[in-house]
Amino acid sequence: MTRSLEKAGMLAVLLVLGVGSAQAATPAQGRAVMQACKTDVQSLCKGVQSGGGHIMACLKQHADSLSEPCKAELQKHMPPAP
């Protein structure tokens, strides 16, 4: 994985964990999500510019295509939908 894509993926993870959460994501949570979603970011969001929430938007757009490990890890850290 390139450094740029790695940074973009980590940014997406931090955004996912931080949105709607009263508690900031811990580094361990960020690493767990990044590990679970690494291939999803590589395959589904290839070429997506990092920053500005673009990777997060890409993951949301492809929510139905995310791998089960990625979905499960994201659900652990996202607040329930209202």
Secondary structure as GFF3:
##gff-version 3
##sequence-region A 1 82
A	DSSP	alpha_helix	3	18	.	.	.	ID=ss1
A	DSSP	alpha_helix	27	44	.	.	.	ID=ss2
A	DSSP	alpha_helix	54	61	.	.	.	ID=ss3
A	DSSP	three_ten_helix	63	65	.	.	.	ID=ss4
A	DSSP	alpha_helix	68	77	.	.	.	ID=ss5
###
